[in-house]
């Protein structure tokens, strides 16, 4: 299995639950969206996988959990620029 430094969905969800209370989440549209997204993705394989969400959720993860996904080029794109 390939090692990655990216955080799994479960790691992000655990950080989220440690940082925010159950009272804070419904009071914020952004926190509610992020909670629902992470909770949904943790229902698959207990969240033990890396999932790179779309730009909106990535922005919320960066804003509320201070985490950014690595930018990688696919091999096909990297080959074209050589």
Secondary structure, DSSP 8 states (H G I E B T S, - for coil): -----S--HHHHHHHHHHHS-HHHHHT-HHHHHHHHHHHHHHTSGGG-S-----HHHHHHHHHHH---------HHHHHHT-
